[in-house]
Amino acid sequence: MYLFQIVSVVLCGFALPIIMVYISYRQKMNDNKMRTQIVLAALEKNPGIDVEELLRKVTPESKPKLLKEKLLTKLLWGSILTIMGAGFLITQLFDMDHKVLTLFELAGVPLLAVGIALLVNYYVGKKTLAKEMEAEERAMQEKADK
């Protein structure tokens, strides 16, 4: 039973993040390769083409996130992780056999700690960045009015 718990913690704690990073890295490499092939094909057909403009058209635009969006993302993840961590720890309290005690402690304590840290970060950031968020909203309104 304990071997299964150790294997599951190792797989979820170490292997899964490594696989996720690998997949996202491969996706970015594949996107760059596709853009390169498009540019090379365009240059073969029309050598006088403006490469910079073509790359601007092919590359997707990523607009920067607003401060408010970043703070709301922290609030969302802080709430999710806090609830998950508290749920794991409460489940551990009701475990009378104490068979899965270590698994729920290993998962619950870090989730709860990270969730609380994100919530504190949200509330402190909200107070600290209030003026910057107002200025950002005004700039967005002016941009929309034009």
N, C-alpha and C positions, 0 to 999 in steps of 0.2 A: 504494500500500500504506500509506504513512504517513498519507494523508488518511483512510483507513478507521479507522486507530488513533486519530487525533485526534477524529474524529466519534464513535467509540464511547466514548472517555473523556469527551467533553463530554456525551453523552447519559446515561451512567451516573453521572457525577460531579455534574452540575448539573441536568439536566432531570428525572431520576428522583426525587431528593429533593423537588423542588418539586411534582411531580405527587402524590407520596405525602402531603405536607402538605396540598395542596389537597383530595384525596379525604377525608382524615380530618376536615378542617374542614367540608366539605360534609356529611359524615355527622352531625357534631355539630349543625350547623344544622338538618338534616332531623329529627333526634330532638327538638330543642327545638320545632320547628314542629308536630310530631305531638302532643307533650304539650300545647301551647297549644290545638290544635284539640280535644283530648279535654276539657280543662278548660272551654273555651267551650261545647261541646256539653252538658256536664253542668250548667253554669250556666243554659243556656237551658231545660233540662228541669226543673231544680230550683234556683231562685234562692237557697234557704236553705242550700245545701250548704256544708260547711266546705272551703274551697279548699286550705288548708294540708295537711289530712289527705289530700285527694284527690291533691295533688301528691306527698306522701310515698309513697302507694300506687303512683302511676304512674311515679315516678322510680326507676330501679334502684339498689339499695344497692351502694355500692362500699366494701367494708371495707378498711382500710389494710393494706398489706403489712407483715409482720413483718420485723424486722431480719435474721433468718436467711434469709428468702426473698430479700431484696434482695441480701445477700451471695452467696447461691447463684446468683442471676441474673448477678452480676458474674463469678463463677467460670465459669459456662457460656459467656458471651459472650467472656470473656478467652481461654478455651481454644479456642473456635471461631476467633476472629480470629488468634490466634497460630499455629495450625496452617495456616490459609489463607495468612497472610503468609509463613510459612516455606516452604510449598509453592510459592508463586509465586517466591520467591527461589531455591529449589533448582532449579526448572524453568528459571529464567533462567541458572543456572550451566551447564546441559547444552545450552543453545542454541548450537550451533556457528556458525550463520549470523549471529547477532546481529541478526536482523530484528525480533524482538519483544522485544528487550532493554528498551527504554524502557517498554513497556506493563507488563511484569512488575515492573519496578522501581517504576513509579508506583503500582501496586496493592500490591505486596508490602511495601514499607517502611512505609507508613502503617498497613496492617493489622497488621503485626508490632508496631509501636510502640504502637498502641492496645490490642492484645491483652495485651502485657506490662504496660502501665499498669493495665489492669483486673485482671490477676492480682496485681500488687503491691497494688492497692487492696483486693482481697479478703483477702490475708494480713494486711495491716496492720489492716484493719477487724475481722477475726476476733479478733485479739489485743486491740485497743482496746475493742471492744464486747462482750467476753465477759460481763461482769457485767450489762450491760443485757439481753443475750439470755437469760441465766438468769432475771432478774426477769420478763421478758416471758413465758417459758415457765411460770414459777410462776403468773403471773396467768392464763394460758390454762387451766392445770390447775384453779385455783380456780373459774374461770368454768364449766368443764366439770363440776365436782363439784356445782355448785349446781343 
